[in-house]
Amino acid sequence: MQALSFSGDIAHSANVHLSVLNEFIAVVQRKLSETANPFARDSLSDMLADLVEQRGVYLAVTMPTAIAA
C-alpha cells in the first residue's frame, strides 16, 4: 500500500473548500427542515446529495488515503 501525498497548497485549498462545503451543507439542511413545499424539498434534497458527494472528494484529499501500489 502507498499513501497519497499532496502539496501543502493543494491540501490547504482542499481544507478551505471542505469548510465552505460544510457551511453550505448546513444551510441547505436548515432550509430543507424549514420548507414543506414538496418541489423545494426534492430540489434541496438533490442539492444536498451532490454537496455530500463533493465533500467526500475533498475529504479524500485532506485525509491520508491508502491505495494499492
C-alpha positions as CSV (number, residue, x, y, z in Angstrom):
1,M,0.0,0.0,0.0
2,Q,1.1,3.5,-0.8
3,A,-0.2,6.7,0.9
4,L,-1.3,9.5,-1.4
5,S,0.7,12.7,-0.9
6,F,-0.4,16.2,-1.9
7,S,1.4,19.5,-1.8
8,G,0.7,21.9,1.1
9,D,-1.1,24.3,-1.3
10,I,-3.4,21.6,-2.5
11,A,-4.1,20.3,1.0
12,H,-4.8,23.9,2.2
13,S,-7.1,24.6,-0.7
14,A,-9.0,21.4,-0.1
15,N,-9.4,22.3,3.6
16,V,-10.8,25.7,2.6
17,H,-13.2,24.1,0.1
18,L,-14.2,21.5,2.7
19,S,-15.0,24.2,5.2
20,V,-17.2,26.1,2.7
21,L,-19.0,22.9,1.7
22,N,-19.7,22.1,5.3
23,E,-21.2,25.5,5.9
24,F,-23.2,25.3,2.7
25,I,-24.4,21.8,3.7
26,A,-25.6,23.2,7.0
27,V,-27.5,26.0,5.2
28,V,-29.2,23.5,2.8
29,Q,-30.1,21.2,5.7
30,R,-31.6,24.1,7.6
31,K,-33.6,25.3,4.6
32,L,-34.8,21.7,4.0
33,S,-36.1,21.4,7.5
34,E,-37.9,24.8,7.2
35,T,-39.8,24.1,4.0
36,A,-42.9,22.0,3.5
37,N,-43.1,22.5,-0.3
38,P,-42.6,19.1,-2.0
39,F,-40.8,20.5,-5.0
40,A,-38.4,22.7,-3.0
41,R,-37.7,19.7,-0.6
42,D,-37.0,17.5,-3.6
43,S,-34.7,20.1,-5.1
44,L,-32.9,20.7,-1.8
45,S,-32.5,17.0,-1.2
46,D,-30.9,16.6,-4.6
47,M,-28.6,19.6,-3.9
48,L,-27.7,18.1,-0.5
49,A,-26.8,14.8,-2.1
50,D,-24.5,16.5,-4.6
51,L,-22.8,18.5,-1.9
52,V,-22.2,15.5,0.3
53,E,-20.7,13.7,-2.7
54,Q,-18.4,16.7,-3.3
55,R,-17.4,16.7,0.4
56,G,-16.3,13.1,0.0
57,V,-13.8,14.2,-2.7
58,Y,-12.3,16.9,-0.5
59,L,-12.2,14.6,2.5
60,A,-10.2,12.1,0.3
61,V,-7.6,14.9,-0.3
62,T,-7.4,16.2,3.2
63,M,-7.2,12.9,4.9
64,P,-4.4,10.3,4.4
65,T,-5.7,7.7,2.0
66,A,-4.1,4.3,1.2
67,I,-4.2,2.9,-2.3
68,A,-2.9,-0.3,-3.7
69,A,0.6,0.2,-5.3
